[in-house]
Amino acid sequence: MSHHSAMSPTQHIIFRTDGKPLRFTGVLLGSRTILDEENGESDTRVRIFRTEKGSLVWAWDRIEHGYLPDEPEPENIQRADALVISATEGSRPATEVAADAWNRRPTGNGRLAEASVRAWHDAARLDQAIADVLYTDVE
């Protein structure tokens, strides 16, 4: 597994089971995997990326157990999807893109929801706009 310096953009290709792969240059801000404890057949992984132009990309997949942390081959991915929150359409401020990304995080099931919250907290350490919208302030 190649480790680049924390924030140097590299090209990423996100496999999707129901669509064309996404391809972009950017940085991985956070990645969390939740192991399937019950039957141990698959792991749920959620990643969040920031593209060079500031868009945010959620990518989530269910992978045959045992292939992570290395990048699994498509045949080992049972289900994969991704969502782009564009920063270039209407040139929105970064905090607005981040707030939108939070609202549209993957929550299809309990494992997905948990992994996306954890990935989001990881991302807040590397991305100022996400850090700015990390908390719900209570008066």
Rosetta constraint file for C-alpha pairs under 8 A:
AtomPair CA 1 CA 70 HARMONIC 6.31 0.50
AtomPair CA 1 CA 71 HARMONIC 7.92 0.50
AtomPair CA 4 CA 8 HARMONIC 6.62 0.50
AtomPair CA 7 CA 27 HARMONIC 6.07 0.50
AtomPair CA 8 CA 26 HARMONIC 7.81 0.50
AtomPair CA 8 CA 27 HARMONIC 6.70 0.50
AtomPair CA 9 CA 25 HARMONIC 5.94 0.50
AtomPair CA 9 CA 26 HARMONIC 4.42 0.50
AtomPair CA 9 CA 27 HARMONIC 4.95 0.50
AtomPair CA 9 CA 51 HARMONIC 7.92 0.50
AtomPair CA 9 CA 52 HARMONIC 7.04 0.50
AtomPair CA 10 CA 25 HARMONIC 5.26 0.50
AtomPair CA 10 CA 26 HARMONIC 5.54 0.50
AtomPair CA 10 CA 27 HARMONIC 6.48 0.50
AtomPair CA 11 CA 23 HARMONIC 7.10 0.50
AtomPair CA 11 CA 24 HARMONIC 5.63 0.50
AtomPair CA 11 CA 25 HARMONIC 4.21 0.50
AtomPair CA 11 CA 26 HARMONIC 6.38 0.50
AtomPair CA 12 CA 22 HARMONIC 7.92 0.50
AtomPair CA 12 CA 23 HARMONIC 5.70 0.50
AtomPair CA 12 CA 24 HARMONIC 5.52 0.50
AtomPair CA 12 CA 25 HARMONIC 6.04 0.50
AtomPair CA 12 CA 26 HARMONIC 7.13 0.50
AtomPair CA 13 CA 21 HARMONIC 6.39 0.50
AtomPair CA 13 CA 22 HARMONIC 5.54 0.50
AtomPair CA 13 CA 23 HARMONIC 4.51 0.50
AtomPair CA 13 CA 24 HARMONIC 6.75 0.50
AtomPair CA 14 CA 21 HARMONIC 5.32 0.50
AtomPair CA 14 CA 22 HARMONIC 4.99 0.50
AtomPair CA 14 CA 23 HARMONIC 6.46 0.50
AtomPair CA 14 CA 59 HARMONIC 7.17 0.50
AtomPair CA 14 CA 82 HARMONIC 7.49 0.50
AtomPair CA 15 CA 20 HARMONIC 7.45 0.50
AtomPair CA 15 CA 21 HARMONIC 4.70 0.50
AtomPair CA 15 CA 22 HARMONIC 6.81 0.50
AtomPair CA 15 CA 74 HARMONIC 6.96 0.50
AtomPair CA 15 CA 80 HARMONIC 6.62 0.50
AtomPair CA 15 CA 81 HARMONIC 7.50 0.50
AtomPair CA 16 CA 20 HARMONIC 6.39 0.50
AtomPair CA 16 CA 21 HARMONIC 5.49 0.50
AtomPair CA 16 CA 22 HARMONIC 7.76 0.50
AtomPair CA 16 CA 79 HARMONIC 7.45 0.50
AtomPair CA 16 CA 80 HARMONIC 4.73 0.50
AtomPair CA 16 CA 81 HARMONIC 4.90 0.50
AtomPair CA 16 CA 82 HARMONIC 6.88 0.50
AtomPair CA 17 CA 78 HARMONIC 7.82 0.50
AtomPair CA 17 CA 79 HARMONIC 5.73 0.50
AtomPair CA 17 CA 80 HARMONIC 5.19 0.50
AtomPair CA 17 CA 81 HARMONIC 6.60 0.50
AtomPair CA 18 CA 80 HARMONIC 7.68 0.50
AtomPair CA 18 CA 81 HARMONIC 7.27 0.50
AtomPair CA 22 CA 82 HARMONIC 7.97 0.50
AtomPair CA 24 CA 51 HARMONIC 6.54 0.50
AtomPair CA 25 CA 51 HARMONIC 5.67 0.50
AtomPair CA 25 CA 52 HARMONIC 6.03 0.50
AtomPair CA 26 CA 49 HARMONIC 6.64 0.50
AtomPair CA 26 CA 50 HARMONIC 5.46 0.50
AtomPair CA 26 CA 51 HARMONIC 3.95 0.50
AtomPair CA 26 CA 52 HARMONIC 5.03 0.50
AtomPair CA 27 CA 49 HARMONIC 5.51 0.50
AtomPair CA 27 CA 50 HARMONIC 5.47 0.50
AtomPair CA 27 CA 51 HARMONIC 6.46 0.50
AtomPair CA 27 CA 52 HARMONIC 7.80 0.50
AtomPair CA 28 CA 47 HARMONIC 7.30 0.50
AtomPair CA 28 CA 48 HARMONIC 6.15 0.50
AtomPair CA 28 CA 49 HARMONIC 4.39 0.50
AtomPair CA 28 CA 50 HARMONIC 6.61 0.50
AtomPair CA 29 CA 47 HARMONIC 7.64 0.50
AtomPair CA 29 CA 48 HARMONIC 5.68 0.50
AtomPair CA 29 CA 49 HARMONIC 5.26 0.50
AtomPair CA 29 CA 50 HARMONIC 6.80 0.50
AtomPair CA 29 CA 119 HARMONIC 7.82 0.50
AtomPair CA 29 CA 122 HARMONIC 6.78 0.50
AtomPair CA 29 CA 123 HARMONIC 4.49 0.50
AtomPair CA 29 CA 124 HARMONIC 7.94 0.50
AtomPair CA 29 CA 126 HARMONIC 6.23 0.50
AtomPair CA 29 CA 127 HARMONIC 7.30 0.50
AtomPair CA 30 CA 47 HARMONIC 5.64 0.50
AtomPair CA 30 CA 48 HARMONIC 5.38 0.50
AtomPair CA 30 CA 49 HARMONIC 7.14 0.50
AtomPair CA 30 CA 119 HARMONIC 4.63 0.50
AtomPair CA 30 CA 120 HARMONIC 6.51 0.50
AtomPair CA 30 CA 121 HARMONIC 7.74 0.50
AtomPair CA 30 CA 122 HARMONIC 4.98 0.50
AtomPair CA 30 CA 123 HARMONIC 4.78 0.50
AtomPair CA 31 CA 45 HARMONIC 7.15 0.50
AtomPair CA 31 CA 46 HARMONIC 5.72 0.50
AtomPair CA 31 CA 47 HARMONIC 4.26 0.50
AtomPair CA 31 CA 48 HARMONIC 6.53 0.50
AtomPair CA 31 CA 118 HARMONIC 7.98 0.50
AtomPair CA 31 CA 119 HARMONIC 5.08 0.50
AtomPair CA 31 CA 122 HARMONIC 7.50 0.50
AtomPair CA 32 CA 45 HARMONIC 5.71 0.50
AtomPair CA 32 CA 46 HARMONIC 5.50 0.50
AtomPair CA 32 CA 47 HARMONIC 6.54 0.50
AtomPair CA 32 CA 115 HARMONIC 5.33 0.50
AtomPair CA 32 CA 116 HARMONIC 7.24 0.50
AtomPair CA 32 CA 118 HARMONIC 6.39 0.50
AtomPair CA 32 CA 119 HARMONIC 5.35 0.50
AtomPair CA 33 CA 43 HARMONIC 6.67 0.50
AtomPair CA 33 CA 44 HARMONIC 5.53 0.50
AtomPair CA 33 CA 45 HARMONIC 4.21 0.50
AtomPair CA 33 CA 46 HARMONIC 6.43 0.50
AtomPair CA 33 CA 115 HARMONIC 6.22 0.50
AtomPair CA 34 CA 43 HARMONIC 5.86 0.50
AtomPair CA 34 CA 44 HARMONIC 5.22 0.50
AtomPair CA 34 CA 45 HARMONIC 6.38 0.50
AtomPair CA 34 CA 111 HARMONIC 6.35 0.50
AtomPair CA 34 CA 115 HARMONIC 6.36 0.50
AtomPair CA 35 CA 40 HARMONIC 7.26 0.50
AtomPair CA 35 CA 42 HARMONIC 7.05 0.50
AtomPair CA 35 CA 43 HARMONIC 4.61 0.50
AtomPair CA 35 CA 44 HARMONIC 6.43 0.50
AtomPair CA 35 CA 65 HARMONIC 7.77 0.50
AtomPair CA 36 CA 40 HARMONIC 5.11 0.50
AtomPair CA 36 CA 41 HARMONIC 6.81 0.50
AtomPair CA 36 CA 42 HARMONIC 5.79 0.50
AtomPair CA 36 CA 43 HARMONIC 5.34 0.50
AtomPair CA 36 CA 44 HARMONIC 7.29 0.50
AtomPair CA 40 CA 65 HARMONIC 6.40 0.50
AtomPair CA 41 CA 64 HARMONIC 5.82 0.50
AtomPair CA 41 CA 65 HARMONIC 5.17 0.50
AtomPair CA 42 CA 62 HARMONIC 6.14 0.50
AtomPair CA 42 CA 63 HARMONIC 5.20 0.50
AtomPair CA 42 CA 64 HARMONIC 4.34 0.50
AtomPair CA 42 CA 65 HARMONIC 4.41 0.50
AtomPair CA 43 CA 62 HARMONIC 5.54 0.50
AtomPair CA 43 CA 63 HARMONIC 5.22 0.50
AtomPair CA 43 CA 64 HARMONIC 6.34 0.50
AtomPair CA 43 CA 65 HARMONIC 5.50 0.50
AtomPair CA 44 CA 60 HARMONIC 7.36 0.50
AtomPair CA 44 CA 61 HARMONIC 5.89 0.50
AtomPair CA 44 CA 62 HARMONIC 4.59 0.50
AtomPair CA 44 CA 63 HARMONIC 6.47 0.50
AtomPair CA 44 CA 111 HARMONIC 6.66 0.50
AtomPair CA 44 CA 112 HARMONIC 6.61 0.50
AtomPair CA 44 CA 115 HARMONIC 7.70 0.50
AtomPair CA 45 CA 60 HARMONIC 5.51 0.50
AtomPair CA 45 CA 61 HARMONIC 5.41 0.50
AtomPair CA 45 CA 62 HARMONIC 6.35 0.50
AtomPair CA 45 CA 63 HARMONIC 7.64 0.50
AtomPair CA 45 CA 112 HARMONIC 7.46 0.50
AtomPair CA 45 CA 115 HARMONIC 6.79 0.50
AtomPair CA 46 CA 58 HARMONIC 7.19 0.50
AtomPair CA 46 CA 59 HARMONIC 5.77 0.50
AtomPair CA 46 CA 60 HARMONIC 4.32 0.50
AtomPair CA 46 CA 61 HARMONIC 6.69 0.50
AtomPair CA 46 CA 112 HARMONIC 6.97 0.50
AtomPair CA 46 CA 115 HARMONIC 5.78 0.50
AtomPair CA 46 CA 116 HARMONIC 5.72 0.50
AtomPair CA 46 CA 119 HARMONIC 6.82 0.50
AtomPair CA 47 CA 58 HARMONIC 5.87 0.50
AtomPair CA 47 CA 59 HARMONIC 5.15 0.50
AtomPair CA 47 CA 60 HARMONIC 6.23 0.50
AtomPair CA 47 CA 116 HARMONIC 7.47 0.50
AtomPair CA 47 CA 119 HARMONIC 6.42 0.50
AtomPair CA 48 CA 56 HARMONIC 6.92 0.50
AtomPair CA 48 CA 57 HARMONIC 5.53 0.50
AtomPair CA 48 CA 58 HARMONIC 4.64 0.50
AtomPair CA 48 CA 59 HARMONIC 6.28 0.50
AtomPair CA 48 CA 119 HARMONIC 6.81 0.50
AtomPair CA 48 CA 120 HARMONIC 7.37 0.50
AtomPair CA 48 CA 123 HARMONIC 7.30 0.50
AtomPair CA 49 CA 56 HARMONIC 5.64 0.50
AtomPair CA 49 CA 57 HARMONIC 5.05 0.50
AtomPair CA 49 CA 58 HARMONIC 6.64 0.50
AtomPair CA 50 CA 54 HARMONIC 5.74 0.50
AtomPair CA 50 CA 55 HARMONIC 5.64 0.50
AtomPair CA 50 CA 56 HARMONIC 4.60 0.50
AtomPair CA 50 CA 57 HARMONIC 6.31 0.50
AtomPair CA 51 CA 55 HARMONIC 5.25 0.50
AtomPair CA 51 CA 56 HARMONIC 6.35 0.50
AtomPair CA 51 CA 57 HARMONIC 7.60 0.50
AtomPair CA 53 CA 87 HARMONIC 6.97 0.50
AtomPair CA 53 CA 88 HARMONIC 7.06 0.50
AtomPair CA 54 CA 86 HARMONIC 7.72 0.50
AtomPair CA 54 CA 87 HARMONIC 5.57 0.50
AtomPair CA 54 CA 88 HARMONIC 7.66 0.50
AtomPair CA 54 CA 94 HARMONIC 7.15 0.50
AtomPair CA 55 CA 84 HARMONIC 7.03 0.50
AtomPair CA 55 CA 85 HARMONIC 5.70 0.50
AtomPair CA 55 CA 86 HARMONIC 4.60 0.50
AtomPair CA 55 CA 87 HARMONIC 4.42 0.50
AtomPair CA 55 CA 88 HARMONIC 7.00 0.50
AtomPair CA 55 CA 97 HARMONIC 7.27 0.50
AtomPair CA 56 CA 84 HARMONIC 5.96 0.50
AtomPair CA 56 CA 85 HARMONIC 5.13 0.50
AtomPair CA 56 CA 86 HARMONIC 6.57 0.50
AtomPair CA 56 CA 87 HARMONIC 7.49 0.50
AtomPair CA 56 CA 97 HARMONIC 7.38 0.50
AtomPair CA 56 CA 98 HARMONIC 7.46 0.50
AtomPair CA 56 CA 101 HARMONIC 6.92 0.50
AtomPair CA 57 CA 82 HARMONIC 6.93 0.50
AtomPair CA 57 CA 83 HARMONIC 5.67 0.50
AtomPair CA 57 CA 84 HARMONIC 4.52 0.50
AtomPair CA 57 CA 85 HARMONIC 6.13 0.50
AtomPair CA 58 CA 82 HARMONIC 5.41 0.50
AtomPair CA 58 CA 83 HARMONIC 5.15 0.50
AtomPair CA 58 CA 84 HARMONIC 6.48 0.50
AtomPair CA 58 CA 101 HARMONIC 7.96 0.50
AtomPair CA 58 CA 105 HARMONIC 7.07 0.50
AtomPair CA 58 CA 106 HARMONIC 7.62 0.50
AtomPair CA 59 CA 80 HARMONIC 7.49 0.50
AtomPair CA 59 CA 81 HARMONIC 5.93 0.50
AtomPair CA 59 CA 82 HARMONIC 4.18 0.50
AtomPair CA 59 CA 83 HARMONIC 6.52 0.50
AtomPair CA 60 CA 80 HARMONIC 5.76 0.50
AtomPair CA 60 CA 81 HARMONIC 5.56 0.50
AtomPair CA 60 CA 82 HARMONIC 6.15 0.50
AtomPair CA 60 CA 106 HARMONIC 7.51 0.50
AtomPair CA 60 CA 112 HARMONIC 7.75 0.50
AtomPair CA 61 CA 77 HARMONIC 6.90 0.50
AtomPair CA 61 CA 78 HARMONIC 7.40 0.50
AtomPair CA 61 CA 79 HARMONIC 5.39 0.50
AtomPair CA 61 CA 80 HARMONIC 4.04 0.50
AtomPair CA 61 CA 81 HARMONIC 6.29 0.50
AtomPair CA 62 CA 77 HARMONIC 6.01 0.50
AtomPair CA 62 CA 78 HARMONIC 5.49 0.50
AtomPair CA 62 CA 79 HARMONIC 5.18 0.50
AtomPair CA 62 CA 80 HARMONIC 6.40 0.50
AtomPair CA 63 CA 67 HARMONIC 7.16 0.50
AtomPair CA 63 CA 68 HARMONIC 7.99 0.50
AtomPair CA 63 CA 72 HARMONIC 7.54 0.50
AtomPair CA 63 CA 76 HARMONIC 5.95 0.50
AtomPair CA 63 CA 77 HARMONIC 4.49 0.50
AtomPair CA 63 CA 78 HARMONIC 5.62 0.50
AtomPair CA 63 CA 79 HARMONIC 7.26 0.50
AtomPair CA 64 CA 76 HARMONIC 5.58 0.50
AtomPair CA 64 CA 77 HARMONIC 6.35 0.50
AtomPair CA 64 CA 78 HARMONIC 6.89 0.50
AtomPair CA 67 CA 71 HARMONIC 7.25 0.50
AtomPair CA 67 CA 72 HARMONIC 5.64 0.50
AtomPair CA 67 CA 76 HARMONIC 7.61 0.50
AtomPair CA 68 CA 72 HARMONIC 6.77 0.50
AtomPair CA 72 CA 76 HARMONIC 6.03 0.50
AtomPair CA 72 CA 77 HARMONIC 6.91 0.50
AtomPair CA 73 CA 77 HARMONIC 6.90 0.50
AtomPair CA 85 CA 97 HARMONIC 6.59 0.50
AtomPair CA 85 CA 100 HARMONIC 7.20 0.50
AtomPair CA 85 CA 101 HARMONIC 6.10 0.50
AtomPair CA 86 CA 97 HARMONIC 7.20 0.50
AtomPair CA 87 CA 91 HARMONIC 5.68 0.50
AtomPair CA 87 CA 92 HARMONIC 5.83 0.50
AtomPair CA 87 CA 93 HARMONIC 7.63 0.50
AtomPair CA 87 CA 94 HARMONIC 7.20 0.50
AtomPair CA 87 CA 97 HARMONIC 6.18 0.50
AtomPair CA 88 CA 92 HARMONIC 7.22 0.50
AtomPair CA 92 CA 96 HARMONIC 6.36 0.50
AtomPair CA 92 CA 97 HARMONIC 6.58 0.50
AtomPair CA 93 CA 97 HARMONIC 6.54 0.50
AtomPair CA 94 CA 98 HARMONIC 6.15 0.50
AtomPair CA 94 CA 129 HARMONIC 5.59 0.50
AtomPair CA 95 CA 99 HARMONIC 6.06 0.50
AtomPair CA 95 CA 129 HARMONIC 4.71 0.50
AtomPair CA 95 CA 130 HARMONIC 6.69 0.50
AtomPair CA 95 CA 132 HARMONIC 6.79 0.50
AtomPair CA 95 CA 133 HARMONIC 6.71 0.50
AtomPair CA 96 CA 100 HARMONIC 6.13 0.50
AtomPair CA 97 CA 101 HARMONIC 6.11 0.50
AtomPair CA 98 CA 102 HARMONIC 6.25 0.50
AtomPair CA 98 CA 129 HARMONIC 6.18 0.50
AtomPair CA 98 CA 130 HARMONIC 5.39 0.50
AtomPair CA 98 CA 133 HARMONIC 7.00 0.50
AtomPair CA 99 CA 103 HARMONIC 6.36 0.50
AtomPair CA 99 CA 130 HARMONIC 7.57 0.50
AtomPair CA 99 CA 133 HARMONIC 6.27 0.50
AtomPair CA 100 CA 104 HARMONIC 6.20 0.50
AtomPair CA 101 CA 105 HARMONIC 5.96 0.50
AtomPair CA 102 CA 120 HARMONIC 7.87 0.50
AtomPair CA 105 CA 113 HARMONIC 7.75 0.50
AtomPair CA 105 CA 116 HARMONIC 6.48 0.50
AtomPair CA 106 CA 112 HARMONIC 6.11 0.50
AtomPair CA 106 CA 113 HARMONIC 6.09 0.50
AtomPair CA 106 CA 116 HARMONIC 6.40 0.50
AtomPair CA 107 CA 112 HARMONIC 5.38 0.50
AtomPair CA 107 CA 113 HARMONIC 4.17 0.50
AtomPair CA 107 CA 114 HARMONIC 7.97 0.50
AtomPair CA 107 CA 116 HARMONIC 7.55 0.50
AtomPair CA 108 CA 112 HARMONIC 6.16 0.50
AtomPair CA 108 CA 113 HARMONIC 6.83 0.50
AtomPair CA 109 CA 113 HARMONIC 6.11 0.50
AtomPair CA 110 CA 114 HARMONIC 6.12 0.50
AtomPair CA 111 CA 115 HARMONIC 6.06 0.50
AtomPair CA 112 CA 116 HARMONIC 6.07 0.50
AtomPair CA 113 CA 117 HARMONIC 6.36 0.50
AtomPair CA 114 CA 118 HARMONIC 6.34 0.50
AtomPair CA 115 CA 119 HARMONIC 6.06 0.50
AtomPair CA 116 CA 120 HARMONIC 5.99 0.50
AtomPair CA 117 CA 121 HARMONIC 6.41 0.50
AtomPair CA 118 CA 122 HARMONIC 6.40 0.50
AtomPair CA 119 CA 123 HARMONIC 6.15 0.50
AtomPair CA 120 CA 124 HARMONIC 6.29 0.50
AtomPair CA 120 CA 130 HARMONIC 7.79 0.50
AtomPair CA 121 CA 125 HARMONIC 7.06 0.50
AtomPair CA 121 CA 134 HARMONIC 7.42 0.50
AtomPair CA 122 CA 126 HARMONIC 7.38 0.50
AtomPair CA 123 CA 127 HARMONIC 5.92 0.50
AtomPair CA 123 CA 130 HARMONIC 6.89 0.50
AtomPair CA 123 CA 131 HARMONIC 7.86 0.50
AtomPair CA 124 CA 128 HARMONIC 6.57 0.50
AtomPair CA 124 CA 129 HARMONIC 7.69 0.50
AtomPair CA 124 CA 130 HARMONIC 4.95 0.50
AtomPair CA 124 CA 131 HARMONIC 4.32 0.50
AtomPair CA 124 CA 134 HARMONIC 6.84 0.50
AtomPair CA 125 CA 131 HARMONIC 6.79 0.50
AtomPair CA 127 CA 131 HARMONIC 6.26 0.50
AtomPair CA 128 CA 132 HARMONIC 6.08 0.50
AtomPair CA 129 CA 133 HARMONIC 6.66 0.50
AtomPair CA 130 CA 134 HARMONIC 5.85 0.50
AtomPair CA 131 CA 135 HARMONIC 7.95 0.50
